[in-house]
Amino acid sequence: MRFTFPLMATGLEVAMIVLFATFVQYETDQNLSQKPNSTSVNLDTSGDLYLFFRDVHIMVFAGFGFLMTFLRKYGFSSVGINFLIAALGLQWGTIVQGILHMHGKKFHIGIKNMINADFSTTTVLISFGAVLGKTSPSQMLIMTILEIAAFAGNEYLVGKIFLASDIGASMTIHAFGAYFGLAVAGVLYRSGLRRRHPKEESVYHSDLFAMIGTLFLWIFWPSFNSAIATPGDTQSRAIVNTYFSLAACVVTAYACSSLLEQNGKLNIVHIQNATLAGGVAMGTCADMKIPPYFSLILGSIAGIISVLGFKFLTVYCHAGSCARFFHWNSNCWRANHRFDSKDTYLGTAI
């Protein structure tokens, strides 16, 4: 660990420098004028798009970072490793996506590329929850490189080949990241992990910090779902639909949590995760022309499904030996499969 991680981190950063020197150029007025989509170019140069980038950036580093601090003995590492893999991931995501979309030629970068780089990093942060406390920093660097490469290929397939509508990237980021993380957890699984580790629990202050992450994500999720939408009415619809879907999700998540818990008490784990389900569910259809009340319905259903999934699906995992490892070997079942994947299915179906 003493030499492996420093050498690996330094080597990867040197590789990034070489790749940037080989493939990446700044956008200039001359090459901007050659692009067919002049609207997005004007936004990029005027700085309006930077507001969306700032919100997404806060979600990546503060939102996901604090959300992962729920384990009582892993708070520092959660925030710290989140910082590390996000910093590496945004560089690697810029390279991979640029090379893929430009077919190996040099490409120009702007604020929109930075947003897409943050999106690619988000996939790894979601998967990170599945292996929280079970991987070293060196392993996380390897996972970041491999997953972002796979993400870029999957995103290209979904968006360019299948032409699927996924403006908030619920399919390409949330569902992909959740199941990639569970797959890695399966690879790392050992029979000795069947018993729950005594440190695999939360305490008051760790859940409080995780709740701060939830609030960051909840506040900025409308920007996440609308950042790459076409400016104008389409982008405005994505913001409004996500806004109301999230609001409705909170109400039903609280109601469902109180109904299912003893004495009507609220479960902080439900609140930390189910309140975000409305943003995930709305991701695939946020920019579509749907009635405003439909956003409320979708968010309400998403909140209920997420709470029910945690309450009953994790109980089921205790009963079946085949499914048990998904619960015990994935600390962040609470942040992965519970609201990311199921609510992606809901939004995709809509």
N, C-alpha and C positions, 0 to 999 in steps of 0.2 A: 504494500500500500504506500509506503514512504516514497518509493521511486516510481512505481507503476503509474499512479495517477498523475503526478507532475509531468512525467515524460509523455503520457498519452494526451493530456490536456494541451501541452505545449506543441506537440506534433500536429494535433488537429488544428490548432490556431495557425500554425505555419502553413498547413495545407489550405486553409481558408484564404490566407493572404495570397498564395500562389494562384488559386482559382479566381479570386477577385481581380488580380492583375491580368489574368488571361481572358476573362469573359465579361467583366462588368465595366460599364461606362456610365457617366452621369447623363441625365437628360439635359439637352440644350434646346434653345429656341428653334434651331434648325431641324433637329430630328423630331421635335414635338410637332412641328408644322406638317410633317410627312405622315402623321398618324391620322386615320380616318375619323376617330372619335374625338372631335375637337372639344366637346363639352367636358369630358372627364379631364382633358388636358388643361383647360382653363381653371378647373377646380384645383388641379394638382399644383399649378403655378401660383394661383392666388392664395393658397394656404387654407382654403375652406376644408379640403379633405384632411388636413392635418388635425382638425378637431375630432374627426372619427378615429384617426390613428391614435391620438392621445388617449381616447376612451378605451380602445382595444388594448393598448399598451398597459394601461392601469389594470385592466382585467387580468392580463397575462402575469404580471409581476406581483401585484398586490392581491387581486382577487383569488386566483388559484393558489398563490403562495400561502395566504392565511387560511384558506379553506382546508389545506392539508395538515394543519397543526392540531387536529383533534386528538391525536395520540399523546398520552401524558408524558412520555419519555422521548418524543421524536419531534418536538416543535422546532428547535433550532435547525435540525437537519432538513425538515420539511421545507422551511422557507429558504434555507441556504442552497439545497440541491435544486429546488425549483428555480432559483436565480441562475444557477450554473447552466442547467440544461436549456433554459429559455434564451440565455445569451448565446450559447453555441447554436441552438436550433434556429434562431432567426437568421444567422449568417448562412447556415447550411440550406435552410429553406429558400432563401433568396437565390442561391446558386442552382439548386435542383430544379426549382420551378422555372427559372429563367432559361436554363439549358433545354428543358423539356419543351417549353412553349416556343422557343426560337430554334429548335432542332439542332442544337450544338453550336450555334453561331453566337457572336457577341451580342449582348443585350444591354438596354439602358434601364436604369433604376430611378424610380421616383417614389413619392409617398404611397401610391397604390401598391407598389411592390413591397414596401415595408409593412403594409397592412396584411398582405397575403403571406408574408414571412411570419408575422405574428400568428396568423391562422394556422400555419403548419406547425408552429411551436405548441399551440394549444392542444393539438392532437397528442403530443408526447406528455404534456402535463396531465391530461385526462388518464392516459395509460399509467402514468407515474403513481396514481392513486391505487392501482391494482397491486403494485409491488412495493408499496410504502413500508420501509423498515426491513425489507428483505434483499435489497440490492446495495452494492457499494457505489460510490461516485464513478468509478471506472466503468462499471457495468451500465450505469445510466448514460454515460457518454456514448457507449456502443449502441445502446438501445435508441438513443436520439438520432444517431446517424442512420441506422437501419429503418426506423419507423418513418422518418420524414421522407426518405427515398420511396418507401412504399406508399405513403400518403400522397406524394406528388403524382405517382402513377395512377393511383385510385381516383384522385381528383380529376386528372386528365381524362380518364375513362368515363367517369360519371358526367362531367361537364361537356367534354368535346365529342365523345363518341356516342354516348347515350342521350346527350342533350337534355339531361334531367334538370328540373327546376329545384335549386337548393341554395337560395340566396343567402340564407343564414348558416349554410354548411352543416346542417344537422346530420345529414347522411355521411358526408365526407370527413367531418371532424368528430362529432360526438359519438355516433354509432361505431365508426371505424376505430377511434381511440379507445372506446370502452372494451371492445372485443379484442383488440390488439393487446391491451393490458392484461386481459384475462388469459389470453393465449400465452403470454410471457409468464404469468403466474403458474400456468399449467406446466411449462417447461421447467420452472424452478421448484416445482412441488416435490416434497419429500415426505415419506410416510410419517416421519416424526412431527410433521406440522399438523397432524390431525388433532392434537390437543392444543387448546387455546393457550397462547403465551400469556403469562400474568401481566406483561406490559402492554398487551393489546387491548387497552381500554382508555377511556377518556376521564378527565376530571373537570371540575368547574372552570378553571381558568383556560384549559385547552379548548373546551367547547366554546368559551367566550371568544377566543381569538379566531376560531373557525367561523363563528357567526359574523365576525368582522369581514372575513373573506366573502361570505354569502352576500352581505350588504353591498360590497364593492361590485360583485358580479351582477347583482340584481339591478343596481342603479344604472350601470353602463351597458346592460344587455341590448337595449334598443339600438345603440350604436353598432354593436357586434353584428346584429342581423341586417343592418342597413348600410354598412360601410362601403360595400362594393356594388350596391344597387345603382341603377341608372339615376343620375340626379334629376330632381323634379318630383312629379307626382308619384312615381314608383318608389323612390327613396322615402318620401313622406309617408306613404302607406306602410312601408316596412317598419318605420319608427312607431307609428300610431298603433298598428296591429300588435306589435311586440309589447308596447307599453301597457295596453289594456289586457293582453293575455297574461302578463306577469302579475298585474294587480288582481285579476280574478283568481289566479293560481294560489296566491297567498291566502286568500279568504277560505277557499275550499281545503287547502292543506292544513290550516289551523283547525278548521271544523272537523275534518276527518281524523286528525291526530287526537283531538280531544275525545272524539267518539270512541276511538279504539283503545285508548289508554285507561288504566284504572283511575277511578274517581274523577274522570274528566280532565286529568292533567295533560299538559302539552309535552311532547317528546322533542327535545332539542335537535335530535338527529333528523327527525321529520322536517323540522323548520329549516335546518341548514341546507337541505337538499331539495325537498319537494317544492319549496317556494321558487326554485329556479326552473322547474320543469316546464312552465309556460313558455319561457324563452326558447328552450330546446324544441318543444313541440311546434312552435310557430316558425322555426327557422326555415323549413322547406317551403312554406307558403306565405311568408310575411309580406312579399311584394305583390301578391295576387289581389284582384279586385273582389274581396269578400266583404260582406256587411260587417260593420263594427261589432254588432252583438255576437257575431260568429267568433270573433277573437276572444270574447268573454267565455263563450261556451267551450272553446278549445282549451283555454287556460284552466278553466274549472275542472274539466275532465283530466287534464294532465296532472294537476295537483292531487286529485283523488287517486289516480292510478299509481303515482309515485309513492304515496303513503301506504297504499294497500300492498304494493310490491315489497316494500321493506318489512311491513308487519307480518305478512303471511309467506312470502317467498323465502325469506331467511329462515323461518321456522321449518319450511319444507326441506331446506338444505340440511337441517340436522337429521332428518329422517332417512334421506337417501345417501348411500355411500358414494354413488356416482357423482352426485351434485355437491357433496360435502366439501370437496376441496375448493370449489368456487367461493364458498363462504369463509372457510378457515384460512385458505392461502391467499385471500385477497382482502387485506385490511380495508381497502376503500371500496368494498362492495357498496358501501354507503355513498360513494361518490361516482361509481362507474355504472354498473348494470341497472341500478335502481331507477335513476331518472334519465340518464343519457340515452340508453338504447330503447327502452320501452316507449318513451315519449317521442323519440325519433320516428318509431313506427307509426305512432298516432299522427304526427304531423305529415308524414309521407302519405298515409292513407287519405288524409284530407286533401 
